């Protein structure tokens, strides 16, 4: 059970970044990708437990709309499933259990849309907008992140702060299988671990 403790923190850590595909749709112009999959890297210089790699699957225009992340953080494996309008689910593939963390879904929280002064660049083979974004911390202070946002995915493919980095690579557009957003057979539900 000790491996499960604190897993909800990892769930939320990248959830806001991964979930921006649902944020502020009206603020962007242009085409939407139906969905996509990508490898991701999440590094945090201040919290080694949040250093993760994995694969992300996103359905934007196809049902079920949602985000799935298969994470490897140190020696721990975990899968997070965010479905639009539903409570997130965390799966532990080693013990075949899942739980619903006591935290609201971050799918509706996002990064501000690119401003007029945003620079256009190419990152990981994708045309992106590069801009700075203010971030409010839990203690009320404000820091800044650099964001490279893909206008077709409506999601950042790179976010860098003073102490962290999030990046998507090997991006493949297309609808993702419905089964990716479902709890697999053979898993049993447990109470959410206490932080």
C-alpha positions in Angstrom: 0.0 0.0 0.0 2.9 2.4 0.6 3.5 2.5 -3.2 0.0 3.9 -3.5 0.5 6.7 -1.0 1.0 10.0 -2.7 -0.1 8.7 -6.1 -2.9 11.2 -6.2 -0.3 14.0 -6.1 1.2 12.6 -9.3 -2.3 12.4 -10.8 -2.8 16.1 -10.4 0.8 17.2 -11.1 0.5 16.8 -14.9 -3.3 16.7 -15.1 -3.6 20.4 -15.7 -1.1 20.3 -18.6 -2.6 17.2 -20.1 -6.2 18.4 -19.6 -5.9 21.7 -21.4 -7.3 20.2 -24.6 -10.7 20.9 -23.1 -10.0 24.4 -22.0 -11.2 27.6 -23.7 -12.1 26.0 -27.1 -13.7 29.2 -28.3 -10.4 31.1 -27.8 -8.7 29.3 -30.6 -9.3 29.3 -34.3 -8.5 26.6 -36.7 -8.8 22.9 -37.0 -9.0 20.5 -34.2 -7.3 17.1 -34.1 -9.8 14.3 -33.4 -7.4 13.0 -30.8 -3.8 12.0 -30.4 -1.2 9.9 -28.6 2.3 10.9 -27.6 5.2 10.0 -25.4 5.7 12.4 -22.5 8.4 13.4 -20.1 7.7 15.2 -16.8 10.7 16.5 -14.8 10.6 18.3 -11.5 13.9 19.4 -9.9 12.2 20.0 -6.5 10.2 16.8 -6.3 11.9 13.7 -7.6 8.8 11.6 -7.1 7.1 13.7 -9.9 9.8 12.8 -12.5 7.9 10.6 -14.9 7.8 9.2 -18.4 5.0 7.5 -20.2 2.4 7.7 -22.9 -0.6 9.9 -23.2 -3.8 9.2 -25.1 -6.3 12.0 -25.8 -9.8 12.0 -27.5 -11.0 15.6 -28.2 -13.8 15.2 -30.7 -14.4 11.4 -30.4 -16.3 9.8 -27.5 -15.3 9.1 -24.9 -13.6 12.5 -24.6 -10.8 12.2 -22.1 -7.1 11.8 -21.3 -5.3 8.6 -20.3 -1.7 8.7 -19.0 0.4 5.5 -18.5 3.1 6.7 -16.1 6.4 5.3 -14.9 7.7 7.4 -11.9 10.8 5.8 -10.5 9.9 2.1 -9.9 6.2 2.8 -9.7 3.8 2.3 -12.6 0.4 3.9 -12.7 -2.4 4.8 -15.1 -4.5 7.9 -14.8 -7.8 8.2 -16.6 -9.7 11.5 -16.9 -13.0 11.4 -18.7 -14.9 14.6 -19.4 -17.6 15.1 -16.8 -16.4 12.2 -14.6 -14.3 11.7 -11.5 -10.7 10.8 -12.4 -9.5 7.2 -11.8 -6.1 6.0 -10.8 -5.1 2.4 -11.7 -2.3 0.4 -10.1 -1.4 -2.3 -12.7 0.8 -4.2 -10.3 -1.9 -4.8 -7.7 -4.9 -4.6 -10.1 -6.7 -2.0 -8.0 -8.1 1.4 -8.8 -9.4 4.4 -6.8 -11.0 7.7 -7.4 -8.9 10.5 -5.8 -10.6 13.1 -3.7 -9.7 15.9 -6.0 -11.6 17.6 -8.8 -10.8 16.8 -12.4 -8.4 19.3 -13.9 -9.8 18.9 -17.4 -11.5 22.3 -17.3 -8.4 24.2 -16.1 -6.0 25.3 -18.7 -3.3 27.6 -20.0 -4.3 31.0 -21.3 -4.6 31.0 -25.1 -1.7 32.5 -27.1 -1.5 36.2 -27.2 -0.9 38.4 -30.3 2.8 38.7 -29.4 3.2 34.9 -29.3 6.0 33.7 -31.6 5.5 30.8 -34.0 8.1 28.1 -33.9 8.6 24.4 -34.8 9.0 22.0 -31.8 9.2 18.2 -32.2 8.0 18.6 -35.9 4.9 20.6 -34.9 4.1 24.3 -35.6 3.5 25.9 -32.2 3.0 29.2 -30.5 5.6 30.2 -27.9 4.6 32.5 -25.0 4.9 33.1 -21.3 2.1 32.2 -18.9 1.6 33.3 -15.3 1.0 30.5 -12.7 -0.6 31.1 -9.3 1.0 29.0 -6.6 -1.0 27.5 -3.7 0.6 30.1 -1.4 -0.7 32.9 -3.5 2.6 33.9 -5.2 2.9 33.9 -8.9 5.6 32.4 -11.1 5.9 32.2 -14.9 6.1 29.3 -17.3 7.2 29.2 -20.9 4.7 27.4 -23.1 4.9 26.0 -26.6 1.3 25.3 -27.5 0.1 23.3 -30.6 -2.8 25.1 -32.2 -4.2 21.9 -33.8 -4.0 19.8 -30.6 -5.0 22.9 -28.5 -2.5 21.6 -25.9 1.0 22.5 -24.9 3.7 20.2 -26.2 6.3 21.8 -24.0 6.0 23.7 -20.7 9.1 24.9 -18.8 9.2 26.6 -15.4 12.1 27.5 -13.2 12.2 24.0 -11.7 10.2 21.8 -14.1 9.6 20.6 -17.6 6.8 18.8 -19.4 7.2 17.7 -23.0 5.3 15.6 -25.6 7.2 13.8 -28.4 6.3 11.2 -31.0 2.9 12.7 -31.5 0.4 10.8 -33.6 -2.9 12.3 -34.5 -6.1 10.2 -34.6 -9.0 8.9 -32.5 -8.0 6.7 -29.6 -9.7 3.4 -28.7 -12.6 3.6 -26.3 -11.1 0.8 -24.2 -8.2 3.0 -23.3 -10.6 5.1 -21.2 -12.2 2.2 -19.3 -11.3 0.4 -16.2 -10.0 -3.0 -17.3 -11.7 -6.2 -16.1 -10.2 -7.8 -13.1 -9.5 -4.6 -11.2 -11.1 -3.9 -7.8 -11.9 -0.5 -6.3 -10.3 0.6 -3.1 -10.6 3.8 -1.0 -8.3 6.6 -2.2 -5.0 6.5 -0.3 -4.5 9.4 2.1 -1.8 11.9 1.1 
